[in-house]
């Protein structure tokens, strides 16, 4: 089972991913991303909290790249945080860790003086919590 919990914070928006991001579940990420894109320019970065991500395949990578391109067109950043080692390897193999900024944790990804583990992304308020599940 896969879910995306969306939390608005002062600095931007956090998408907490839980479960396996694959062909069958990427629609939840697309739906959450489309709602976020309606906020438009100046709404701050989107941080993907990967701490609960158990698996990600090429479909999941494609969904993240799609969201990155859409947010970039609005002058916003997509940042990855708390990447588990098993998922981090895929991101390193595909080069996604070079395209996007990867942070040790969500707080670091939201903060302005945070330590980037792998650089690549770019960069502000938010919505109430909502959750989408498959």
Secondary structure, 3 states (H helix, E strand, C coil): CCEEEEEEECCEEEEEEEEEECCCCHHHHHHHHHHHHCCCCCCCEEEEEEEEEEEECHHHHHHHHHHHHHHHHCCCCEEEECCCHHHHHHHHHHCHHHHCEEECCHHHHHCCCCCEEECCCCCCCCCCCEEEEC
